[in-house]
Amino acid sequence: MEFKDYYAVLGIAKTATEKEIKQAFRKLARKHHPDVNPGDKAAESRFKELTEANEVLSDPAKRRKYDELGANWRMYESAGPGGFGGAAGARPGGGASWGTGGGGFRTMTEDEVSEMFGGGESPFSDFFQTFFGGMGGGGGRADHRARSHARQHRGRDIEHEFELDLESAARGSVQRLSLRHDGEARSVEVRIPAGVSDGSLVRVAGEGGRGVGGGPSGDLFLRVRLRPHPAYQVSGRDLTTRVTVPVTTAVLGGEVTVVTLAGKSVRVKVPETTQPGLKLRLRGLGLPALGDKNPPGDLFVVIEVALPRSLTEATRKLYEELARDQAKE
């Protein structure tokens, strides 16, 4: 019987943090989950290994016990399949011989051994039972627990796209969606936070695939797709809109009113001799902030110039005079 290296099973270092253990398990469990690999016995076996390794290493007390065993496992192996019941390791009164690493031994009672390895609730599999001979009489219960755990599988995560208008994305909304997966149709009410942008993922816990054997359901991930808007173009969290000013405002300067997505009217200064296509930036007036890592976007205003469609006699004379002045320059 070979020692089970749970760190190798999860592909992590022995110094891995609890967060790193969790991340490694989630990544590998999704890859080898029986629901993702139906009928694949190798994947099912791998998934059970991952589950067992995670159960031990994610529990600080179990991990500490496992690490202590791992450092001395060959010594226990040499005691034979009977574990501490063999003559080499026997002590009067049911005690056990424990290596200290310095050549000495001390005697442990059955209660100490049972307490150290969790008695009948041992998270270890065959290699533990081989070394310790099922001490504590809990091997049957542990096997039953492991089989029950193996039958319970978390449901798969599901992703759906859905369309959202720009105003609802900016202010937040509650959407009722009709979804169909796992062979059934469902109506789900989803709260969309204010400030989502195109491509954002909204997680709905427990609304994914159904669990197996009483396992928890997976999660539903909704990917936002923003509908085109008649007044605003969207780029990430920034918005762009166009406003038209008279040619006199473009030449002489002035102000123009811009309506934001939130419906607020803002007066914007237009500098003199503004050229068509000039882009003015209004900071923070794009899509609102979404959490600490997604600050509000900006609103860009593109200036378009309206040329006169007809000329009065007086207006014509003014333009003719302007043309003569430009010719002199």
C-alpha positions as CSV (number, residue, x, y, z in Angstrom):
1,M,0.0,0.0,0.0
2,E,1.5,3.3,-1.1
3,F,1.1,6.5,0.9
4,K,-1.5,8.9,-0.6
5,D,0.1,12.3,-1.2
6,Y,-2.9,14.6,-1.0
7,Y,-0.8,17.6,-1.9
8,A,0.2,15.9,-5.2
9,V,-3.5,14.9,-5.8
10,L,-4.4,18.6,-5.8
11,G,-1.2,19.7,-7.4
12,I,-0.2,22.1,-4.6
13,A,2.8,22.7,-2.4
14,K,2.8,21.6,1.3
15,T,2.9,25.3,2.2
16,A,-0.3,26.0,0.3
17,T,-2.8,28.4,2.0
18,E,-6.4,27.5,2.6
19,K,-7.4,29.8,-0.3
20,E,-4.9,28.0,-2.6
21,I,-6.3,24.6,-1.6
22,K,-9.8,25.7,-2.3
23,Q,-8.9,27.2,-5.7
24,A,-7.0,24.0,-6.7
25,F,-9.9,21.7,-5.7
26,R,-12.6,23.8,-7.5
27,K,-10.6,23.9,-10.7
28,L,-9.8,20.2,-10.8
29,A,-13.3,19.1,-9.5
30,R,-15.0,21.0,-12.3
31,K,-12.8,19.3,-14.9
32,H,-13.3,15.7,-13.5
33,H,-16.9,16.0,-12.2
34,P,-19.0,13.0,-13.3
35,D,-21.6,15.3,-14.7
36,V,-19.0,16.7,-17.1
37,N,-17.7,13.2,-17.9
38,P,-20.7,10.9,-17.9
39,G,-19.7,7.2,-18.0
40,D,-16.0,7.9,-17.5
41,K,-14.8,5.7,-14.6
42,A,-11.4,7.3,-14.6
43,A,-12.9,10.7,-14.1
44,E,-15.1,9.4,-11.4
45,S,-12.2,7.9,-9.6
46,R,-10.2,11.1,-10.0
47,F,-13.1,13.1,-8.6
48,K,-13.3,10.9,-5.5
49,E,-9.5,11.3,-5.0
50,L,-9.9,15.1,-5.2
51,T,-12.8,15.1,-2.8
52,E,-10.9,13.0,-0.3
53,A,-7.8,15.2,-0.5
54,N,-9.8,18.4,-0.2
55,E,-11.7,17.0,2.8
56,V,-8.4,16.4,4.7
57,L,-6.4,19.5,3.6
58,S,-9.2,22.0,3.9
59,D,-9.7,21.1,7.6
60,P,-6.9,22.6,9.7
61,A,-7.1,19.8,12.4
62,K,-7.2,17.0,9.8
63,R,-4.4,18.5,7.8
64,R,-2.2,18.8,10.9
65,K,-2.8,15.1,11.7
66,Y,-2.2,14.1,8.1
67,D,1.1,16.0,8.0
68,E,2.3,14.3,11.2
69,L,1.5,10.9,9.7
70,G,3.1,11.7,6.4
71,A,6.4,12.4,8.0
72,N,6.5,8.9,9.6
73,W,4.4,6.7,7.3
74,R,7.2,4.3,6.4
75,M,7.7,3.5,10.0
76,Y,4.1,2.4,10.3
77,E,4.3,0.5,7.1
78,S,7.2,-1.5,8.6
79,A,4.9,-2.6,11.4
80,G,3.0,-4.7,8.9
81,P,-0.7,-4.9,7.8
82,G,-1.8,-5.4,11.3
83,G,-0.7,-1.9,12.2
84,F,-0.1,-1.4,15.9
85,G,-1.4,-4.9,16.6
86,G,1.8,-6.4,15.3
87,A,4.5,-7.5,17.7
88,A,7.0,-4.9,16.5
89,G,4.8,-2.1,17.6
90,A,2.8,-3.7,20.4
91,R,2.8,-2.3,23.9
92,P,0.9,-3.7,27.0
93,G,-2.6,-2.3,27.4
94,G,-3.2,-1.7,23.7
95,G,-0.7,1.1,23.4
96,A,1.3,2.0,20.2
97,S,5.0,2.6,19.5
98,W,5.5,6.1,18.0
99,G,8.8,7.2,16.4
100,T,10.3,10.4,17.6
101,G,12.7,10.9,14.7
102,G,15.7,10.8,17.1
103,G,15.8,7.0,17.5
104,G,13.6,7.0,20.6
105,F,10.1,5.8,21.1
106,R,7.3,6.7,23.4
107,T,4.1,4.7,24.1
108,M,0.7,6.1,23.0
109,T,-2.6,4.7,24.3
110,E,-5.4,3.7,22.1
111,D,-7.3,6.8,23.2
112,E,-4.4,9.0,22.1
113,V,-4.3,7.3,18.7
114,S,-8.0,7.5,18.3
115,E,-8.1,11.2,19.2
116,M,-5.2,12.0,16.9
117,F,-6.8,10.4,13.8
118,G,-10.4,11.1,14.5
119,G,-11.5,7.6,15.6
120,G,-14.2,6.1,13.3
121,E,-14.6,9.4,11.4
122,S,-11.1,9.1,9.8
123,P,-11.0,11.0,6.5
124,F,-8.3,8.7,5.2
125,S,-8.9,5.9,2.8
126,D,-7.3,2.4,2.2
127,F,-3.7,3.4,3.1
128,F,-4.9,4.6,6.5
129,Q,-6.9,1.5,7.2
130,T,-3.9,-0.7,6.1
131,F,-1.4,1.1,8.5
132,F,-3.7,1.3,11.5
133,G,-5.8,-1.9,11.1
134,G,-9.2,0.0,11.5
135,M,-8.4,0.9,15.1
136,G,-11.4,2.3,16.9
137,G,-13.8,0.0,15.1
138,G,-15.0,2.8,12.8
139,G,-13.9,1.4,9.5
140,G,-17.3,0.4,8.3
141,R,-18.8,3.8,9.2
142,A,-16.0,5.6,7.5
143,D,-16.4,3.5,4.3
144,H,-20.2,4.2,4.4
145,R,-19.5,7.9,4.8
146,A,-17.1,8.0,1.9
147,R,-19.5,6.1,-0.4
148,S,-22.3,8.5,0.6
149,H,-20.1,11.5,-0.1
150,A,-19.1,10.1,-3.5
151,R,-22.7,9.7,-4.5
152,Q,-23.4,13.4,-3.8
153,H,-22.4,15.7,-6.6
154,R,-22.8,19.4,-6.9
155,G,-24.9,20.4,-9.9
156,R,-23.1,22.0,-12.9
157,D,-22.9,25.8,-13.3
158,I,-24.9,27.2,-16.3
159,E,-24.4,30.4,-18.3
160,H,-27.1,32.2,-20.2
161,E,-27.0,35.4,-22.2
162,F,-29.8,37.9,-21.9
163,E,-30.5,41.4,-23.3
164,L,-30.8,44.5,-21.2
165,D,-31.6,48.0,-22.1
166,L,-29.1,50.7,-21.2
167,E,-31.3,52.5,-18.8
168,S,-31.9,49.3,-16.7
169,A,-28.2,48.6,-16.7
170,A,-27.5,52.1,-15.4
171,R,-30.1,52.2,-12.6
172,G,-30.4,48.5,-11.8
173,S,-33.6,46.5,-12.1
174,V,-35.3,43.2,-11.3
175,Q,-35.8,40.9,-14.3
176,R,-37.9,37.8,-14.6
177,L,-36.4,35.4,-17.0
178,S,-37.7,32.1,-18.5
179,L,-35.0,29.5,-18.7
180,R,-34.8,25.9,-19.8
181,H,-32.2,23.5,-18.7
182,D,-32.0,20.0,-17.2
183,G,-35.1,19.2,-19.2
184,E,-37.4,21.6,-17.5
185,A,-38.5,25.2,-17.9
186,R,-38.2,27.6,-15.0
187,S,-39.0,31.2,-14.3
188,V,-36.3,33.0,-12.3
189,E,-36.4,36.5,-10.8
190,V,-33.0,38.2,-10.9
191,R,-31.9,41.4,-9.3
192,I,-29.5,43.2,-11.7
193,P,-27.2,45.6,-9.9
194,A,-26.8,49.2,-11.1
195,G,-23.8,49.7,-13.3
196,V,-23.5,46.4,-15.2
197,S,-21.9,46.8,-18.6
198,D,-21.9,44.7,-21.8
199,G,-20.4,41.3,-21.0
200,S,-20.9,41.5,-17.2
201,L,-21.7,38.3,-15.4
202,V,-24.5,38.2,-12.9
203,R,-24.4,35.2,-10.5
204,V,-27.6,33.7,-9.3
205,A,-26.7,31.2,-6.6
206,G,-28.4,27.8,-6.6
207,E,-30.2,28.2,-9.9
208,G,-27.9,26.1,-12.1
209,G,-28.0,22.3,-12.7
210,R,-29.6,20.1,-10.1
211,G,-27.3,18.3,-7.6
212,V,-27.0,14.5,-7.7
213,G,-27.8,12.4,-4.7
214,G,-28.9,15.3,-2.5
215,G,-25.9,17.4,-3.5
216,P,-26.3,21.2,-3.9
217,S,-27.4,22.8,-7.1
218,G,-24.9,24.7,-9.3
219,D,-25.1,28.4,-10.0
220,L,-26.6,30.3,-12.8
221,F,-24.4,33.0,-14.5
222,L,-26.2,35.6,-16.7
223,R,-24.0,37.4,-19.2
224,V,-25.4,40.8,-20.0
225,R,-25.8,41.9,-23.6
226,L,-26.8,45.6,-23.9
227,R,-29.3,46.5,-26.6
228,P,-28.4,49.3,-29.0
229,H,-29.5,52.7,-27.8
230,P,-30.7,55.5,-30.2
231,A,-28.8,58.3,-28.3
232,Y,-25.7,56.7,-26.8
233,Q,-22.9,54.5,-28.0
234,V,-21.4,52.2,-25.4
235,S,-17.7,51.4,-25.0
236,G,-17.0,49.6,-21.7
237,R,-18.4,52.0,-19.1
238,D,-18.0,55.1,-21.3
239,L,-20.9,56.6,-23.3
240,T,-20.8,58.8,-26.4
241,T,-23.6,61.0,-27.6
242,R,-23.8,63.7,-30.4
243,V,-25.2,67.2,-30.2
244,T,-25.7,69.7,-33.0
245,V,-24.9,73.4,-32.6
246,P,-25.6,76.3,-35.0
247,V,-22.7,77.4,-37.2
248,T,-22.7,80.7,-35.3
249,T,-22.1,78.9,-31.9
250,A,-19.3,76.8,-33.5
251,V,-17.6,80.0,-34.8
252,L,-18.2,82.4,-31.9
253,G,-18.5,79.9,-29.0
254,G,-21.3,79.4,-26.6
255,E,-23.1,76.7,-24.7
256,V,-25.1,73.6,-25.5
257,T,-27.4,71.4,-23.4
258,V,-26.5,67.8,-23.1
259,V,-28.9,65.2,-21.5
260,T,-27.2,62.4,-19.6
261,L,-28.4,58.8,-19.4
262,A,-29.9,59.6,-16.0
263,G,-32.0,62.3,-17.6
264,K,-30.1,65.2,-16.1
265,S,-29.6,68.3,-18.3
266,V,-26.0,69.6,-18.3
267,R,-24.8,72.9,-19.9
268,V,-21.6,72.3,-21.8
269,K,-19.3,75.1,-23.0
270,V,-18.5,75.1,-26.7
271,P,-15.2,76.9,-27.4
272,E,-15.1,79.4,-30.3
273,T,-14.0,78.1,-33.8
274,T,-15.1,74.6,-32.8
275,Q,-14.5,72.2,-35.7
276,P,-17.1,69.5,-36.5
277,G,-16.4,66.3,-34.7
278,L,-14.8,67.9,-31.7
279,K,-15.2,65.5,-28.7
280,L,-15.8,67.0,-25.2
281,R,-15.4,64.8,-22.1
282,L,-17.8,64.9,-19.1
283,R,-16.1,62.9,-16.3
284,G,-18.2,60.4,-14.3
285,L,-21.4,60.8,-16.3
286,G,-21.2,57.4,-18.1
287,L,-22.4,54.1,-16.6
288,P,-22.3,54.3,-12.8
289,A,-19.8,52.6,-10.6
290,L,-20.1,48.8,-10.0
291,G,-18.2,47.9,-6.9
292,D,-14.8,49.2,-5.9
293,K,-13.0,47.9,-9.0
294,N,-15.4,49.4,-11.6
295,P,-15.4,53.2,-11.2
296,P,-18.0,55.3,-13.2
297,G,-17.5,55.8,-16.9
298,D,-17.3,59.1,-18.7
299,L,-19.8,60.7,-21.2
300,F,-18.2,62.0,-24.4
301,V,-20.0,64.7,-26.4
302,V,-19.3,64.9,-30.1
303,I,-20.1,68.3,-31.6
304,E,-21.8,68.4,-35.0
305,V,-22.3,71.8,-36.8
306,A,-25.6,72.6,-38.5
307,L,-25.1,74.6,-41.7
308,P,-28.0,76.9,-42.9
309,R,-30.3,75.3,-45.4
310,S,-31.3,78.7,-46.9
311,L,-30.0,82.3,-46.9
312,T,-31.8,85.6,-46.6
313,E,-30.5,88.6,-48.5
314,A,-29.0,90.0,-45.3
315,T,-27.4,86.7,-44.3
316,R,-26.0,86.3,-47.8
317,K,-24.3,89.7,-47.6
318,L,-22.8,88.8,-44.2
319,Y,-21.3,85.5,-45.6
320,E,-20.0,87.4,-48.7
321,E,-18.3,89.9,-46.5
322,L,-16.8,87.0,-44.4
323,A,-15.5,85.4,-47.6
324,R,-13.8,88.6,-48.7
325,D,-12.2,89.0,-45.3
326,Q,-10.9,85.4,-45.4
327,A,-9.5,86.0,-48.9
328,K,-7.4,88.9,-47.6
329,E,-5.8,86.8,-44.9
